């Protein structure tokens, strides 16, 4: 059972529906527990799973008997939690039903120690805690009251199929026009939620420096992400970015493309993809861009250096616009380099970051077949 009692919508909330089709392909029957009316519940329905729902987290605790009966009726032997607040319920279920295997993925990267009495009880029921990068595992080892062997680094994965097929020239030209990219320009994209922690400000400043050093080069910046709060972005920050873009004279050099549901297609329309997030726990956008065969310029902090190597892209200090401008200038100047880096990035995703590989490791854990050191 995938347990996610969240009303939000981000990578954490998308994860259960992302992996369930692959779980089914590998022979597992998946169930879900979600908040009634949530996007998590709707996403589970969309992949063919009718979830058990509760009105609130508090009500879930009051209805623990109903949930236990559901687990028994469906022969569920493993529960996978994705929010730390859901561990109260997960740990209670594991306490009341001995033999139930409890898993927790730390999608966010813990920021403070969790070693008090409550956390020792809750995490003490966890069979395995998954860290989505080495960077987060290092923090997890310090923060959680668990022995090293119960904390495993398990990289996320994607289905590469939607990303690998290059569109026809006419289709790509149409899509680039939709994104505001002038004909013949190198499209420099930054996809993701528009919030201060994602680094859009330093990227805008870098484009301003690039406009000075490569004034005659044909390039265009494309920021892809919702522009309103209901789309997951910080509306005040979006407005501040718009004002800064105008103040820097970048109005003709940059497009706010808004939310796009067709990100794989959009990535194919770009030439360079940027991920300046200062403290990314993993970097799903990075491997999506690599799967699309696009070179990545990523922040030299958090987990991104685990994904981006000199063979697949460039790293830059997330606090230094001049470093970003230098990396972008190199890629704007050299189309052959962009092609080599993109091809190497795609090969690495197919080798290391597929959904199938991720779920293979996951189901071995669910079945109790993985070694503690794996």
Buried (B, 14 or more C-beta within 10 A) or exposed (E): BBBBBBEEBBBBBBBBBBBBBBBBEEEBEBBBBBBEEBBBBEBBBEBEBEBBBBEEBEEBEEBBEEBBEBBEEEEBBBBBBBBBEBBBBBBBBBBEBEEBBBBBBBBBBBEEEBBEEEBEBBBEBBBBBBBBBEBBBBBBBEBBBBEEEBBBBBBBBBBBEBBBEEEEEEEBBEBBEBBBBBEEBBBBBBBBBBBEEBBBBBBBBBBBBBBEEBEEEEBBBBBBBBBEEEBBBBBEBBEBBBEBBEEBEBEEBBBBBBBBEEBBBBBBBBBBBBBBBBBBBBBBBBBBBBBBBBBBBBBBBBBBBBBBBEEBBBBBBBBBBBBBBBBBBBBBEEEEEBBBBBBBBBBBBBEBBBBEBBBEBBBEBBEEEBEEEE
